């Protein structure tokens, strides 16, 4: 049975951060990864992370202090976050980014990736050469005698007189034990376990599209609960936009339909009524929250006139994801969409799915959607009146987007469903990311970081760009530094 100073469960952003930090401090570290590749959502999903008062920000003349970020986050969460955790994460962020660069994963300070955030101080530090950068960090970890175990699942934490003593694992199909006095649970939440997700959300899972890590099945949180830790403290979905999903395909495989989902057209909920200012589409977190609040889905309504127009013409509207994609490719913004030459074909093909509906009249379309016909017709009539005035007196959408009435059939409804990047929270911790009991007592040797840890957020994924991945990288560092200090 091998002895380790620290076992880290999960090799994503928070796990790699923790493992390399501990190895640099001279600890003997095992890094366990359930899958056959390291990186997790922090590598395969994220493109960068948050920072405040960083070297790159100072060089670019961006004034965004620790105090600025601290106050913004606490105001956003109405002071329902743990202020000590918020301060610790933000204060660590500049040093973490410098440390990442030193170890091979450099970043560049880019413009914020969402249109409505362009006047906000730049916080998004985009990875440079992401996959090679992650590999360099793992190489550094292994060069410091760290041990990476792929295809290895953690099963149970064992204690001796209230202190951690062993961790049971399954490595490549074989059950084993590792002796250790410290464990960091960094395996990314529970988005991969449908039963856990269902228990913690208020929408039908058929109306939830997950972009999260499928391997994240709540193992760490389960083990935490088994030893008396709190594992159900403020868990939440990272609501992020909405998607038109046809036949279980990646939404981006239908390029025109995907683009329509990023535009502020007419939206109606399952009562047949309009329910928001649709230009919320330009803030991904708020867009995700609106969708979730509407019951997990809504319908984008267009008519044949719009289909004909956008199939042949360019429209000077910005798709809400354009900046995200152009930044990755270092391309200039166009602030335009169309012509969508494949739209008609995509619509016709998707009619066999549960995402696109077509009818010759609004009442027939309402029947297909199983929504109230009177509400739906009244909503479209009211919307058309607002279009004719070029003023949205109902929800105050920008005048620029009051352009396309719903007049001439056939009419289409495109179902957009809640989309999540994963789950975050559940594990109750202090600002050192030590696991706590219900009585707020420290569980010796047990730490919870990244998407497993609560305290940074409250009821919603934040609008500050890169904050979730920044929380992962920094919480891993803080936990490992705490262990190194206690083990001197």
Secondary structure in CASP SS format (residue, H / E / C, confidence):
PFRMAT SS
TARGET T0000
AUTHOR 0000-0000-0000
METHOD secondary structure of the structure
MODEL  1
X C 1.00
X E 1.00
X E 1.00
X E 1.00
X C 1.00
X E 1.00
X E 1.00
X E 1.00
X E 1.00
X C 1.00
X C 1.00
X C 1.00
X H 1.00
X H 1.00
X H 1.00
X H 1.00
X H 1.00
X H 1.00
X H 1.00
X H 1.00
X H 1.00
X H 1.00
X H 1.00
X H 1.00
X C 1.00
X C 1.00
X C 1.00
X C 1.00
X E 1.00
X E 1.00
X E 1.00
X E 1.00
X C 1.00
X C 1.00
X C 1.00
X C 1.00
X C 1.00
X C 1.00
X C 1.00
X H 1.00
X H 1.00
X H 1.00
X H 1.00
X H 1.00
X C 1.00
X C 1.00
X C 1.00
X E 1.00
X E 1.00
X E 1.00
X C 1.00
X C 1.00
X C 1.00
X C 1.00
X H 1.00
X H 1.00
X H 1.00
X H 1.00
X H 1.00
X C 1.00
X C 1.00
X C 1.00
X C 1.00
X C 1.00
X C 1.00
X H 1.00
X H 1.00
X H 1.00
X H 1.00
X H 1.00
X H 1.00
X H 1.00
X H 1.00
X H 1.00
X H 1.00
X H 1.00
X C 1.00
X C 1.00
X C 1.00
X C 1.00
X C 1.00
X C 1.00
X H 1.00
X H 1.00
X H 1.00
X H 1.00
X H 1.00
X H 1.00
X H 1.00
X H 1.00
X H 1.00
X H 1.00
X H 1.00
X H 1.00
X H 1.00
X H 1.00
X H 1.00
X H 1.00
X H 1.00
X H 1.00
X H 1.00
X H 1.00
X C 1.00
X C 1.00
X C 1.00
X C 1.00
X E 1.00
X E 1.00
X E 1.00
X C 1.00
X C 1.00
X C 1.00
X C 1.00
X C 1.00
X H 1.00
X H 1.00
X H 1.00
X C 1.00
X C 1.00
X C 1.00
X C 1.00
X C 1.00
X C 1.00
X E 1.00
X E 1.00
X E 1.00
X E 1.00
X C 1.00
X C 1.00
X H 1.00
X H 1.00
X H 1.00
X H 1.00
X H 1.00
X H 1.00
X H 1.00
X H 1.00
X H 1.00
X H 1.00
X H 1.00
X H 1.00
X H 1.00
X H 1.00
X C 1.00
X C 1.00
X C 1.00
X E 1.00
X E 1.00
X E 1.00
X C 1.00
X C 1.00
X E 1.00
X E 1.00
X E 1.00
X E 1.00
X E 1.00
X E 1.00
X E 1.00
X E 1.00
X E 1.00
X C 1.00
X C 1.00
X E 1.00
X E 1.00
X E 1.00
X E 1.00
X E 1.00
X E 1.00
X E 1.00
X E 1.00
X E 1.00
X C 1.00
X C 1.00
X E 1.00
X E 1.00
X E 1.00
X E 1.00
X E 1.00
X E 1.00
X E 1.00
X C 1.00
X C 1.00
X E 1.00
X E 1.00
X E 1.00
X C 1.00
X C 1.00
X C 1.00
X C 1.00
X C 1.00
X C 1.00
X C 1.00
X C 1.00
X H 1.00
X H 1.00
X H 1.00
X H 1.00
X H 1.00
X H 1.00
X H 1.00
X C 1.00
X C 1.00
X C 1.00
X C 1.00
X H 1.00
X H 1.00
X H 1.00
X E 1.00
X E 1.00
X E 1.00
X C 1.00
X C 1.00
X C 1.00
X C 1.00
X C 1.00
X C 1.00
X C 1.00
X C 1.00
X H 1.00
X H 1.00
X H 1.00
X H 1.00
X H 1.00
X H 1.00
X H 1.00
X H 1.00
X C 1.00
X C 1.00
X C 1.00
X C 1.00
X C 1.00
X C 1.00
X E 1.00
X E 1.00
X E 1.00
X E 1.00
X E 1.00
X E 1.00
X E 1.00
X E 1.00
X E 1.00
X E 1.00
X E 1.00
X C 1.00
X C 1.00
X C 1.00
X C 1.00
X C 1.00
X C 1.00
X C 1.00
X H 1.00
X H 1.00
X H 1.00
X C 1.00
X H 1.00
X H 1.00
X H 1.00
X H 1.00
X H 1.00
X H 1.00
X C 1.00
X C 1.00
X C 1.00
X C 1.00
X C 1.00
X E 1.00
X E 1.00
X E 1.00
X C 1.00
X C 1.00
X C 1.00
X C 1.00
X C 1.00
X C 1.00
X C 1.00
X C 1.00
X C 1.00
X H 1.00
X H 1.00
X H 1.00
X H 1.00
X H 1.00
X C 1.00
X H 1.00
X H 1.00
X H 1.00
X H 1.00
X H 1.00
X H 1.00
X H 1.00
X H 1.00
X H 1.00
X H 1.00
X C 1.00
X C 1.00
X C 1.00
X E 1.00
X E 1.00
X E 1.00
X E 1.00
X E 1.00
X E 1.00
X E 1.00
X H 1.00
X H 1.00
X H 1.00
X H 1.00
X H 1.00
X H 1.00
X H 1.00
X H 1.00
X H 1.00
X C 1.00
X E 1.00
X E 1.00
X C 1.00
X C 1.00
X C 1.00
X C 1.00
X C 1.00
X C 1.00
X H 1.00
X H 1.00
X H 1.00
X H 1.00
X H 1.00
X H 1.00
X H 1.00
X H 1.00
X C 1.00
X C 1.00
X C 1.00
X C 1.00
X C 1.00
X C 1.00
X C 1.00
X E 1.00
X E 1.00
X C 1.00
X C 1.00
X C 1.00
X C 1.00
X H 1.00
X H 1.00
X H 1.00
X H 1.00
X H 1.00
X H 1.00
X H 1.00
X H 1.00
X C 1.00
X C 1.00
X C 1.00
X C 1.00
X C 1.00
X E 1.00
X E 1.00
X E 1.00
X E 1.00
X C 1.00
X C 1.00
X H 1.00
X H 1.00
X H 1.00
X H 1.00
X H 1.00
X H 1.00
X H 1.00
X H 1.00
X C 1.00
X C 1.00
X C 1.00
X H 1.00
X H 1.00
X H 1.00
X H 1.00
X H 1.00
X H 1.00
X H 1.00
X H 1.00
X H 1.00
X H 1.00
X H 1.00
X H 1.00
X H 1.00
X H 1.00
X H 1.00
X H 1.00
X H 1.00
X C 1.00
X C 1.00
X C 1.00
X C 1.00
X C 1.00
X C 1.00
X C 1.00
X C 1.00
X C 1.00
X H 1.00
X H 1.00
X H 1.00
X C 1.00
X C 1.00
X C 1.00
X C 1.00
X C 1.00
X C 1.00
X C 1.00
X C 1.00
X C 1.00
X E 1.00
X E 1.00
X E 1.00
X E 1.00
X E 1.00
X E 1.00
X E 1.00
X E 1.00
X E 1.00
X E 1.00
X E 1.00
X E 1.00
X E 1.00
X E 1.00
X E 1.00
X E 1.00
X E 1.00
X C 1.00
X E 1.00
X C 1.00
X C 1.00
X C 1.00
X C 1.00
X E 1.00
X E 1.00
X E 1.00
X C 1.00
X C 1.00
X C 1.00
X C 1.00
X C 1.00
X E 1.00
X E 1.00
X E 1.00
X E 1.00
X E 1.00
X E 1.00
X E 1.00
X C 1.00
X H 1.00
X H 1.00
X H 1.00
X E 1.00
X C 1.00
X C 1.00
X C 1.00
X C 1.00
X C 1.00
X C 1.00
X C 1.00
X C 1.00
X C 1.00
X C 1.00
X C 1.00
X C 1.00
X C 1.00
X H 1.00
X H 1.00
X H 1.00
X H 1.00
X H 1.00
X H 1.00
X H 1.00
X H 1.00
X H 1.00
X H 1.00
X H 1.00
X H 1.00
X H 1.00
X H 1.00
X H 1.00
X H 1.00
X H 1.00
X H 1.00
X H 1.00
X H 1.00
X C 1.00
X C 1.00
END
